[in-house]
Amino acid sequence: MLRAGDFRSTFKARRYWLTALGCATLLAACGGSDDSTSAPTPPTASSQPATATLAVLETTDLHFNVRSFDYFKLAEDKTYGFERTATLIRQARKEFANTLLVDNGDTIQGTALADYEAEVKPIPCTQQLSMYKAMGALSFDAGTLGNHEFNYGLPFLNQVLGGGLDVEGVDASQKCAGNGFPAVLANVYSSKTKKPLVQPYVLLERTMVAKGSDGKEVKLPIKIGVIGFTTPGIMNWDKRYLDGKVYTEGSVESAGKYVPELRAKGADVVVALLHGGMDGSAYSATMENPGLYLSKVAGIDAMVMGHQHSVFPDLSAKPAFSQSGVDNQAGTVNGVPAVMASSWGKALGVIQLPLQWDGKKWSVAKTGSKSELRNIQNKDAAGTTVFVDADPAIAPLIETQHQAAISYVKTPIGSTDFRMSTLFADVGDPGAIQIVNQAQQSYVASYIKANLPQYASLPVLSVSAPFKSGFQGGKDFTDVAAGPLAIYNAADLYLYPNTVYGVKVNGADIKDWLEAAAQRFNQIDVNKTAEQQLISSFPGYNFDMFTTADVQYEIDVTQPKGSRIKNLTYLGKPIDTAQEFVIATNNYRATSGKSFIPKLDGSSAIWASPDANRDVVIEYVRKNPQVTRAANGAAKSWRFTKVATVGPVVFSSGTAALSVAQAAALNGVSMLAADDGSGKGMSKYQIDLSK
């Protein structure tokens, strides 16, 4: 059975454990059954050696994608969705006698349905979030919190976890429906109590189906410790909700404190849930992706990762992670079996841990583990893409809320006379970005005029980025058809539930900011005859850009990083490095953009608005319902410096989309291949940098 007894004295104010116990203690054989009402089989005593395999099953970064449904396109998309991961979970439970099903966070935010239940028509205390309701059908054993769990504030988090968060501004006595499984998080603390915000770990008592030395089946007791960690970046990204209420410590420091506790309480196996990935830079307590270092903490037997929306192990020719200590073939990080299961329910992570019973206790065998990803999208023998079927039990559970969200996002707000797309934002099309900048600029300028007269003389500008720029494949682009505009189109234009910030910088800062954004491009050698890729691994959502005639600049991709911004002007004159400006941006960039310029650490913010960028865009369109290319999608602040290259410069974008580039007057773009060979549904394009 699941036992939270060791935590009750410390966390007895929390109702959570009661709900969690009610939902989770009745699981059979290490979560190896989908029947959450069956009682665990009593273990049989055995002093003889035995062996068993524990299959750790991971979901991560689900981002409220319960259904294989795109609320921006109002269409099914079989490439993602928990309803398909659920099928893989059930298959794994049939394959393995002993399973532990865990969720690695970034679970409750990410779709229009998530926003609907959190902000548009908030669910009552008595109702589970649709995401958690769907997960309940699979009886998760435990989970941790990602950074996006904090996006809607602590009172909402308290509610959806069932109550019990003893933190300023929250009713800790509130008892709600909850999530249905133990939430663990070791490195976030309540400033009020100086104790973990939720329990740092949980100790699960289970029954293992094992094989004795005589070859016969035997059932033996096991204690599994599950501990969770999230990225300390929450303190910047959701500062407006968390500042002064919670604080973080490094995952390594937290693990060093709590893993020994778990071992002392009898944990045979310890599984770390890290909402973070891997970064080869030196360790710090505020490190966003500390997997390389967490894996070195003594006592951790397996580690599941996430946050980076990437995959591990990665058996491709160019794996996503190749730092020292990472073994993609073995599926280990510094010898610890590990997995990172992509995002949005695209894959199920599976770690097979070989266990040995010495007659008294279990230990993890030093060799013989296996880590793998089981994808919902594969190729059959003929090379045709096939998808795992959706679990038929999931959709009916959330159908009412699903349809309510669809009705909401269909609310009309205006119309557009052109196709608003980020398909070619990387090469100069402002078509889906300019209106975001216009909305942000208008919003901040109006507020300053009415409330901040000390800044009224400063020019107000705005930057935004192509938040959907192909990272997830050919469908991962903003793409709004000409015609009516509804709320769901605005949500496509601005993907995240960020809030608008105004920051005060000078002309020199603007240049440095743009230099940082220009890392989006690889350095191009004009004399190289071989094909060169224009786009680097620098994320598209960090490619901040202006889209106004007032600011003009060139990006010279033949130059090294930091030396690419040329001929930067404001109102037709070279920008004055000392002149001050207010830039409208989002809370993420304003408070955690130190890698862009030092001032983007929150210190330069003159206004932290309470309103989401997306809502600001929606209201702007409501007030200016006739959206046109001439007024809202043609202002190009930047272009590439003209250079002639010997060989082709190429990039990938959506399939058969050349007409979008042509409509945006990007005459130097041509299509080379309908399929770029990536397997992601992308076409290959060439850009002539001399035009």
PAROBA-260502 format. One record per residue (C-alpha): x, y, z; residue in three letters. Coordinates in steps of 0.25 Angstrom, whole numbers, plus 5000, padded with zeros to 4 digits. Layout:
N
XYZALA...
***
This chain:
691
500050005000MET500450144999LEU500850205012ARG500950355015ALA501050325030GLY502450385031ASP501950515026PHE500650535034ARG501350595046SER502050705037THR500950725027PHE499650685035LYS499050815031ALA498950765017ARG497750695012ARG498450645000TYR498950515006TRP497550475009LEU497050494995THR498350424990ALA498150314999LEU496750294995GLY497150284980CYS498550224981ALA498650124992THR497850014986LEU498749994974LEU499149854971ALA500549804969ALA501349924968CYS500349994959GLY500349874950GLY498849874948SER497849974942ASP496849934953ASP496950034964SER495949964973THR496749834974SER497449814987ALA498949784987PRO499349634988THR499949605001PRO501449574999PRO501949435003THR503149425012ALA504449375005SER505849375010SER506349314997GLN506949404986PRO506049454975ALA506049544964THR505049644958ALA504849754948THR504249894951LEU503749964939ALA503750114942VAL502750184932LEU502850334930GLU501950434924THR502550584924THR502150714919ASP500750674915LEU500350824915HIS498850784916PHE498850714903ASN497750614908VAL497250594894ARG497950584880SER497350714877PHE497850844873ASP496950954879TYR497651054869PHE497350984857LYS496050924863LEU496450784857ALA496950654861GLU498450634861ASP498950494864LYS500350534866THR500150564881TYR499150544892GLY499050464905PHE497950384900GLU498950314891ARG500050304902THR498950234911ALA498950124901THR500450104902LEU500350104917ILE499249994917ARG500149914908GLN501349934917ALA500549884929ARG500149754921LYS501649734918GLU502249764931PHE501749704944ALA502349824952ASN502149964948THR502250104954LEU501550214946LEU502050354949VAL501750484943ASP502850584942ASN502150724942GLY501650834933ASP500350764933THR499250864935ILE499550974925GLN499750984910GLY498450974903THR497151054901ALA496450954910LEU497450984921ALA497251134920ASP495751104920TYR495751024933GLU496751124940ALA496351264935GLU495151264926VAL494151184934LYS494951134946PRO494650994951ILE493950984964PRO494750924976CYS493850794975THR494350774961GLN495650714956GLN496350774945LEU496050704932SER497550664931MET497550604944TYR496250534942LYS496850464929ALA498050424937MET497250364948GLY496750264938ALA498150204938LEU498450214953SER499750294954PHE500650254965ASP501250394967ALA501650524960GLY502450654962THR502150794958LEU502750864946GLY502951014944ASN501651034937HIS500950974949GLU501151114955PHE500551194943ASN499251214949TYR499651254963GLY499751184976LEU498251184980PRO497951114967PHE499051014969LEU498550994983ASN497150964978GLN497550864967VAL498550784976LEU497350774986GLY497750874997GLY498750885008GLY499850985002LEU500251055015ASP500751185008VAL500351335009GLU499051365001GLY498551225001VAL497551155009ASP498251035014ALA496950975020SER496350965006GLN495950825003LYS495650804988CYS495550684978ALA497050684976GLY497950624965ASN497750474970GLY499250444972PHE500350484982PRO501050614977ALA502550624981VAL503450734981LEU504750754989ALA505350884985ASN504250984986VAL503951035000TYR502851125006SER503351255011SER502351255022LYS502651115028THR504151095023LYS503650955019LYS503450895006PRO502250944998LEU501750804996VAL502350675002GLN503750654996PRO503650514994TYR502750394996VAL503050255001LEU502150154993LEU501950014999GLU501749914988ARG501749764985THR502749714974MET502449594966VAL503849524966ALA504549394962LYS505149314972GLY506549244971SER505649114969ASP505049184956GLY503649194963LYS502849324965GLU502949384978VAL502249514983LYS503149604992LEU502949744998PRO503749864993ILE503850014997LYS503950114986ILE504350254989GLY503950354979VAL504550494980ILE504250624971GLY505050744966PHE504650864958THR505450974951THR505751094960PRO505351184948GLY503951184954ILE504451304963MET504651384951ASN503651334941TRP502451344951ASP503051454960LYS501751524961ARG501151404968TYR502351344976LEU503151464980ASP503251464995GLY502351344996LYS503251224992VAL504751204990TYR505551094983THR506851024986GLU507750944976GLY507250804972SER508650744976VAL508550814990GLU507150764992SER507450624988ALA508650624997GLY507650655008LYS506450565005TYR507050444998VAL507750395011PRO506450415018GLU505750325008LEU506850225010ARG506750235025ALA505250205024LYS505550075017GLY505450115002ALA505949994994ASP505850074981VAL505950234979VAL505350294966VAL505650444964ALA504650524956LEU505450644950LEU504650744943HIS505850784936GLY506850734926GLY508350734924MET509350844922ASP510850834921GLY511150964928SER511650974942ALA510650944953TYR509951054961SER508751044970ALA507951124960THR508251034949MET507051004940GLU507450874934ASN508350804945PRO508150654941GLY509650624939LEU509950664953TYR508650614960LEU509050474954SER510250474963LYS509550484976VAL509750354983ALA508550274985GLY507750314973ILE507450184965ASP506650244953ALA506450384948MET505250434939VAL505450564932MET504750674924GLY504550824922HIS505350824910GLN504350754901HIS505450664896SER505750514896VAL506650424904PHE507150324900PRO507350384886ASP507950274876LEU507950374864SER509250404857ALA509250544865LYS508650524878PRO508150634886ALA509050604898PHE510450564896SER511150624909GLN512150554917SER511450444925GLY510350424915VAL510150294909ASP509050284899ASN509250144895GLN509250094910ALA508150194913GLY508950244925THR509450374931VAL510650364939ASN510250214940GLY508850244945VAL507750194936PRO506950314931ALA505850354921VAL505250474915MET503950454908ALA503850574899SER502550654901SER501050664899TRP500850514901GLY501650484888LYS502450364895ALA502450284908LEU503750274915GLY504150134920VAL505250094929ILE505449944932GLN506149934946LEU506649794949PRO506549764964LEU507149664973GLN506549614986TRP507649554996ASP506649495005GLY506449625013LYS506349745004LYS506449784989TRP507549854982SER507749904968VAL508649814959ALA509849894954LYS509649844940THR508449804931GLY507549924932SER506949974919LYS506350114916SER505450144904GLU504450224898LEU503150164892ARG502550264882ASN501150284878ILE501650314864GLN502450204856ASN502650154842LYS502150024837ASP502949924828ALA502550004816ALA503050134822GLY501650184824THR501350264837THR500450194847VAL499950244860PHE499550174873VAL498050174875ASP497450264885ALA497050194898ASP495450194896PRO495250224911ALA495950354911ILE495150444902ALA493750424909PRO494350464922LEU494550604918ILE493550624906GLU492750734913THR493850814916GLN494550794903HIS493250844895GLN493150964905ALA494551004901ALA494350984886ILE493051074887SER493851184895TYR495051184885VAL494051204873LYS493651334879THR493851434867PRO494651554869ILE494951614855GLY495551574841SER496851574833THR497051594819ASP498351514818PHE498951384824ARG499651414837MET500751314838SER502151294845THR502551194834LEU503551294828PHE503751384841ALA505151334841ASP505451394828VAL504751524830GLY503251504829ASP502551594840PRO501151544837GLY500851474850ALA501751554859ILE501451704855GLN500051704861ILE500551644874VAL501551754875ASN500451864871GLN499551804883ALA500751804893GLN501251944889GLN499852004889SER499551944903TYR500851984910VAL500752124903ALA499352154908SER499652104922TYR500952194923ILE500152314918LYS499052294929ALA499852244940ASN501352264939LEU501652414935PRO503052404938GLN503252314926TYR502352384917ALA503452454909SER504052314905LEU503752244892PRO503052114894VAL503452004885LEU503051854885SER503751724882VAL503151584880SER503651454874ALA503151334866PRO502651254877PHE502351134868LYS503451124858SER503550974854GLY504250914866PHE503150804867GLN503050784852GLY502350834840GLY501050864848LYS501750944858ASP501551084852PHE500551194855THR499651184842ASP498351264842VAL497551264829ALA497051394823ALA495651414827GLY494851424840PRO495751434853LEU495251364866ALA495951354880ILE496651224876TYR497351294865ASN497851394875ALA498351284884ALA499051234872ASP499751364870LEU500251364884TYR500451224890LEU500751244904TYR500051304916PRO501051404919ASN500751544924THR501151684918VAL502351754924TYR502951884921GLY504551904922VAL505352024921LYS506652014913VAL507552094904ASN507952094890GLY509252014893ALA508351914901ASP507451894889ILE508651864880LYS509151754890ASP507751704891TRP507651684876LEU509051624876GLU508551514885ALA507351494877ALA508151474865ALA508751344871GLN507551284863ARG508551274851PHE509751194848ASN510951264843GLN511051254828ILE512351244820ASP512151314807VAL513251224800ASN512651094804LYS512151014793THR511450904801ALA509950934806GLU509951014819GLN508751014829GLN508351154832LEU507551124845ILE508351084858SER507851014870SER507551144877PHE506051144880PRO505051214871GLY504351264883TYR505551344887ASN505651414873PHE505151544878ASP504951644867MET504351784864PHE503251804853THR503151954851THR503652054841ALA504252134853ASP505352034855VAL506251974844GLN507351884845TYR508151774837GLU508551634842ILE509951594835ASP509951444837VAL511351434831THR511851494844GLN512051424858PRO511051434869LYS511051574875GLY511551644863SER510351624854ARG509451754856ILE509751854845LYS509151994842ASN508252004854LEU507452124852THR506252194860TYR505352284852LEU506352284840GLY507652324848LYS508652234855PRO508152194868ILE508652274880ASP509252174889THR508952264901ALA507452294898GLN506452224907GLU505352144902PHE504252064908VAL504051924901ILE502751844903ALA503151694905THR502651584913ASN502951544928ASN503851424924TYR504851514916ARG504751634925ALA505151554938THR505951434933SER506651494920GLY508051514926LYS508651434915SER508051544905PHE508551664913ILE508851684928PRO507651774930LYS506651664927LEU506751614941ASP505451684946GLY506251814950SER505851894938SER504451864938ALA503551994940ILE502251914939TRP501851774942ALA500451774936SER499451674942PRO498851644927ASP499351524918ALA499951564905ASN498951474898ARG497751544905ASP498451674900VAL498451624886VAL497051584887ILE496551724892GLU497351794881TYR496751714870VAL495351734876ARG495651884876LYS496251874862ASN495451764856PRO495851784841GLN497251734841VAL498051754828THR499451724822ARG499651874819ALA499351914833ALA499651794842ASN500651694834GLY501651764825ALA502551854834ALA503951794833LYS504851844843SER506051754839TRP506651684827ARG507851604824PHE509151684820THR509251654805LYS510351554802VAL510651454791ALA510951314795THR511651204786VAL510751094791GLY509351084795PRO508851134809VAL507651054813VAL506551044824PHE505350964827SER503851004828SER502450954826GLY502150874814THR501750934800ALA501751074807ALA502551154796LEU501251234793SER501351294807VAL502751344805ALA502351404792GLN501151474797ALA502051534808ALA503051584797ALA504151494801LEU504651484786ASN505951414790GLY505251294795VAL505051164787SER504751024790MET505750914788LEU505050784793ALA503650754797ALA504250664808ASP505450714815ASP505750574820GLY505550604835SER504350514836GLY503550634843LYS502750674831GLY503650794826MET504050844813SER505450894809LYS505551034805TYR506751114799GLN506951264802ILE507751354793ASP508451454802LEU508951544791SER507451584789LYS
***
